[in-house]
Amino acid sequence: MDDVQALPDFEIDHPETHAQFLIGNPLEIQFYLHLLSKRHCLFTAYIDNGRQFFLTSIVGLDENTGTLFLDPSNARESNANAHSARQITLVTNLDRVKIQIRLPALRETMHQGQAVLSAAMPKQLLRLQRREFFRLEPPLATPIVCQLAGVDGHGRPQTFELQLSDISGGGVSLIGPLAIAEHFPRDALFQHCRLDIPDEGVIQVNLRVRKTIEISGRDGQHNLRI
């Protein structure tokens, strides 16, 4: 059960909720693919339901054949799993906007003399840009810590100290290690949480988990965004 909770929930699988963020125009999709390639954006490539993943980037596009080329994984097993997968979900951020792309199984091929992975260009691209609230990110020099009180597997009190990634009028985004995923299922309520904001003092709030997702940095380290 804990493993199931930790699997990513892709917004691209919920068109009834995120239809306004789905792009279906081929020219617009190609525009974003070229931009993602030019920016050397690093993707997390989730295999099937997301239990397995690897890091990749777009290394080329062939508009004549409608082919997308991706950098292969350093692990042969990941490339083999991507080859036999039911689907691949690419997740990245472009100018702080989440991008999701759904692809079929990837093929091993050559592009400009290099061994790469390829797939047909996607028919849809999710560009999840919510504008309900303006999000603020704390400066790196003065990080903000949020304390949440919970219980461990034996019902004993447990305190989590997580770094604030951003804050808005609609809520907060917190970053923590993947190991704590089981303590943050969807809709879990944490009361009397403490936000320690430098030069402002401590703010006490109640927080309810709306979503958790695994994220990766350019250094290859994976964390949990809550």
Salt bridges, closest charged atoms under 4 A:
ASP9 OD1 - HIS14 NE2 2.82
GLU11 OE2 - LYS98 NZ 3.07
GLU11 OE2 - LYS211 NZ 1.51
ASP13 OD1 - ARG102 NH1 2.91
GLU16 OE2 - HIS14 ND1 3.56
GLU63 OE2 - HIS34 NE2 2.58
ASP95 OD1 - ARG39 NH1 3.00
GLU137 OE2 - ARG96 NE 3.36
ASP152 OD2 - ARG156 NE 2.92
ASP166 OD1 - ARG135 NH1 2.52
ASP187 OD1 - ARG210 NH1 3.19
GLU214 OE2 - HIS222 ND1 3.09
